[in-house]
Amino acid sequence: MAAILKGRPPARLIAEFSNHVIATDLPALPAERRADVVAFAGRRIAALPSPMKLGVGIVAVVVGGLGRIVGLPRLTAVLVRRPLPVLGDYVRLVRSLSYAYVWETWPSTGPDGSSVD
């Protein structure tokens, strides 16, 4: 928690959650592309203004803790389908960064993450 207060969001927790969101939304996206997307989202979140970074960091810790209790894949599936206040904003942040990166970098990507050539 001290790192969050110093303006460093928990990169590992954000990466784990982002990976699950992308895998849920774009199941056919190849693993190496998903890794690129997760890295991009992490870089963009780390570059947020301090107050936003603090908020995202706190939410990431809450989601990470809940994920340890119920399982991150199960929690991610629930949050993706049923956006809850604040937690839903975290999902939307990850999705918006991910989708923008996927379709900007690989424009021929299909809606499931597969390559459409």
C-alpha positions as CSV (number, residue, x, y, z in Angstrom):
1,M,0.0,0.0,0.0
2,A,2.9,2.3,0.6
3,A,3.9,2.1,-3.0
4,I,0.4,3.2,-4.0
5,L,0.6,6.2,-1.7
6,K,4.0,7.1,-3.3
7,G,2.3,7.1,-6.8
8,R,3.4,3.7,-8.0
9,P,0.4,1.5,-8.9
10,P,0.7,-2.2,-8.2
11,A,2.0,-3.3,-11.7
12,R,1.7,-7.0,-11.1
13,L,-1.9,-6.8,-9.9
14,I,-2.9,-4.6,-12.8
15,A,-1.1,-6.9,-15.3
16,E,-2.8,-10.0,-13.9
17,F,-6.3,-8.4,-14.1
18,S,-5.6,-6.9,-17.5
19,N,-4.5,-10.3,-18.8
20,H,-7.8,-11.9,-17.6
21,V,-10.0,-9.1,-19.0
22,I,-8.3,-9.4,-22.4
23,A,-8.5,-13.2,-22.4
24,T,-12.2,-13.0,-21.5
25,D,-13.0,-10.4,-24.1
26,L,-10.7,-11.5,-26.9
27,P,-10.2,-15.3,-26.4
28,A,-8.6,-15.9,-29.8
29,L,-6.0,-13.2,-29.4
30,P,-2.6,-14.9,-29.5
31,A,-0.7,-15.1,-26.2
32,E,2.2,-12.9,-27.5
33,R,-0.2,-10.2,-28.6
34,R,-2.1,-10.4,-25.3
35,A,1.3,-9.9,-23.5
36,D,2.0,-6.8,-25.6
37,V,-1.5,-5.4,-24.8
38,V,-1.0,-6.1,-21.1
39,A,2.3,-4.3,-21.2
40,F,0.8,-1.3,-23.0
41,A,-2.1,-1.0,-20.5
42,G,0.4,-1.2,-17.6
43,R,2.5,1.6,-19.1
44,R,-0.5,3.8,-19.8
45,I,-1.8,3.3,-16.2
46,A,1.6,4.1,-14.8
47,A,1.6,7.3,-16.7
48,L,-1.8,8.5,-15.3
49,P,-1.9,11.7,-13.3
50,S,-1.1,11.1,-9.6
51,P,-4.7,11.3,-8.2
52,M,-6.0,8.9,-10.9
53,K,-3.0,6.6,-10.4
54,L,-3.8,6.5,-6.6
55,G,-7.4,5.6,-7.3
56,V,-6.5,2.9,-9.8
57,G,-3.9,1.5,-7.5
58,I,-6.4,1.2,-4.6
59,V,-9.0,-0.5,-6.8
60,A,-6.3,-2.8,-8.2
61,V,-5.4,-3.9,-4.6
62,V,-9.1,-4.4,-3.8
63,V,-9.7,-6.5,-6.9
64,G,-6.4,-8.4,-6.3
65,G,-7.5,-9.2,-2.8
66,L,-11.0,-10.3,-3.9
67,G,-9.4,-12.3,-6.7
68,R,-7.3,-14.2,-4.1
69,I,-10.4,-15.1,-2.2
70,V,-12.8,-16.1,-5.1
71,G,-10.2,-16.6,-7.8
72,L,-9.2,-13.9,-10.3
73,P,-10.7,-15.7,-13.4
74,R,-14.1,-16.0,-11.7
75,L,-14.0,-12.4,-10.4
76,T,-13.0,-11.1,-13.8
77,A,-15.8,-12.9,-15.5
78,V,-18.3,-11.4,-13.0
79,L,-16.9,-7.9,-13.4
80,V,-16.8,-8.1,-17.2
81,R,-20.5,-9.1,-17.3
82,R,-21.9,-7.0,-14.5
83,P,-20.1,-3.7,-14.0
84,L,-20.2,-2.6,-10.4
85,P,-19.6,1.0,-9.3
86,V,-15.9,1.9,-9.2
87,L,-14.9,-1.7,-10.1
88,G,-16.7,-1.3,-13.4
89,D,-14.7,1.8,-14.2
90,Y,-11.5,-0.3,-13.7
91,V,-12.8,-2.8,-16.2
92,R,-13.6,0.0,-18.6
93,L,-10.2,1.6,-18.3
94,V,-8.4,-1.7,-19.0
95,R,-10.8,-2.4,-21.9
96,S,-10.5,1.0,-23.5
97,L,-6.7,0.9,-23.4
98,S,-6.6,-2.7,-24.6
99,Y,-9.1,-2.3,-27.5
100,A,-7.4,0.9,-28.7
101,Y,-4.1,-0.9,-28.7
102,V,-5.3,-4.0,-30.4
103,W,-7.1,-2.4,-33.3
104,E,-4.5,0.3,-33.8
105,T,-1.6,-2.1,-33.8
106,W,-3.4,-5.0,-35.6
107,P,-6.3,-3.5,-37.6
108,S,-7.2,-6.9,-39.1
109,T,-8.1,-8.4,-35.7
110,G,-11.5,-10.0,-35.5
111,P,-14.0,-9.3,-32.7
112,D,-12.8,-12.4,-30.8
113,G,-9.1,-11.4,-31.2
114,S,-8.4,-13.7,-34.1
115,S,-6.4,-12.5,-37.1
116,V,-8.7,-11.7,-40.1
117,D,-6.6,-11.6,-43.2
